[in-house]
Amino acid sequence: MKENNKIEEIQLLEQNLQSLLYQKQAFQMELSETQASKKEIEEAKDDVFKIVGQLMIKSDKARVLDDLSNKEKLLELRIKAIEKQENSISERLEALKEEVLGKQEK
């Protein structure tokens, strides 16, 4: 692989890594909100309401907790998948950088 191609690949991998970081951050924020909502509902003694579109509907507390738990699990899986991609891209990126820098030093 030519050095120019490697440099282009490095730039592409860096862009992909940045994109993954943004996605991960968004999922982490959503996970944090979900966990906070779950905690509030667990502590609620009164009726629980759920927003559906533009409506607020009285809901079953157990069902809302179940929905939030499922959402939490899904978000955790997505974050783990992104972290695996991050690690893979980072390893490839480091290997390419070493190749390019190694050739420049010779």
C-alpha positions in Angstrom: 0.0 0.0 0.0 1.4 3.4 -1.0 2.2 5.9 1.7 -0.4 8.4 0.4 -3.1 5.7 0.6 -2.1 5.0 4.2 -2.3 8.6 5.1 -5.8 8.8 3.5 -6.8 5.7 5.4 -5.5 7.3 8.7 -7.6 10.4 8.1 -10.6 8.2 7.3 -10.1 6.1 10.4 -9.8 9.3 12.5 -13.0 10.6 11.1 -14.8 7.3 11.8 -13.4 7.3 15.4 -14.6 10.8 16.0 -18.1 9.8 14.7 -18.2 6.8 17.0 -17.2 9.0 19.9 -20.2 11.3 19.2 -22.5 8.3 18.9 -21.2 6.9 22.1 -21.6 10.2 23.9 -25.2 10.5 22.8 -26.0 6.9 23.9 -24.3 7.6 27.3 -26.4 10.7 27.8 -29.6 8.8 26.9 -28.6 6.0 29.2 -28.0 8.4 32.1 -31.5 10.0 31.5 -33.1 6.6 31.3 -31.5 5.5 34.6 -32.5 8.8 36.3 -36.1 8.3 35.0 -36.1 4.7 36.3 -34.9 5.8 39.7 -37.7 8.5 39.9 -40.4 6.0 39.0 -39.1 3.5 41.5 -39.4 6.1 44.2 -42.8 7.4 43.0 -45.7 6.7 45.4 -48.4 8.3 43.2 -49.6 7.6 39.7 -47.0 7.4 36.9 -47.5 9.1 33.6 -45.8 8.5 30.3 -45.5 11.0 27.4 -46.7 9.6 24.1 -46.3 12.1 21.3 -48.0 15.2 22.6 -50.1 13.4 25.2 -49.3 12.5 28.8 -51.0 9.2 29.6 -51.4 7.5 33.0 -49.4 4.3 32.9 -48.8 1.2 34.9 -45.7 1.7 37.1 -44.4 -1.9 36.6 -44.8 -1.6 32.8 -43.0 1.7 32.6 -40.2 0.3 34.7 -40.0 -2.7 32.5 -39.8 -0.5 29.4 -37.1 1.6 30.9 -35.1 -1.5 32.0 -35.3 -2.9 28.4 -34.2 0.5 27.0 -31.3 0.6 29.5 -30.1 -2.9 28.4 -30.4 -1.9 24.7 -28.4 1.3 25.3 -25.7 -0.6 27.2 -25.4 -3.1 24.4 -25.1 -0.3 21.8 -22.4 1.4 23.9 -20.4 -1.9 24.2 -20.7 -2.4 20.4 -19.4 1.1 19.8 -16.5 0.5 22.2 -15.5 -2.7 20.3 -15.5 -0.7 17.1 -13.5 2.0 18.8 -10.9 -0.4 19.9 -10.6 -2.1 16.5 -10.3 1.3 14.7 -7.8 2.6 17.3 -5.6 -0.5 16.8 -5.6 -0.2 13.0 -4.9 3.5 13.3 -1.9 3.0 15.6 -0.5 0.3 13.3 -0.8 2.5 10.2 0.7 5.5 12.0 3.7 3.3 13.0 4.1 2.1 9.4 4.0 5.7 8.0 6.3 7.1 10.7 8.7 4.1 10.4 9.1 4.7 6.7 9.6 8.5 7.1 12.4 7.9 9.7 14.4 5.6 7.2 
